[in-house]
Amino acid sequence: QVQLVESGGDLVQAGGSLRLSCAASGIAFSIHEMGWHRQAPGMQREFVAAITSGGSTNYADSVKGRFTVSRDNAKNTVYLQMNSLKPEDTAVYYCAARRRVVYTYWGQGTQVTVSS
């Protein structure tokens, strides 16, 4: 049974930082690309960041320079370090895993709220 469990979401003031974690089980973590997505109220889910099995990273333009995605294959965990948070970063953040084009596995999400 595949599980992706996010943690680290919280209420933070604008300009603050948070680190999200996503612990994976039931998959060969090291060979999966891991991605972070978010969904704000009334909005579609959007891509935030991803890290390939080889460690290459990709970011949405809206978070470049502020967010950093990383992974620890020994712990089957992917992280999202979020700095200089803005109110528009408020959303439920989801991690996801894929081997090819489609993200196959998704977590339940963790709430990030940034107050102005």
Secondary structure by P-SEA (a helix, b strand, c coil): cbbbbbcccccccccbbbbbbbbbccccccccccccccccccccccccccccccbbbbbcccccccbbbbbcccccbbbbbbcccccccccbbbbbccccccccccccbbbbbbcc
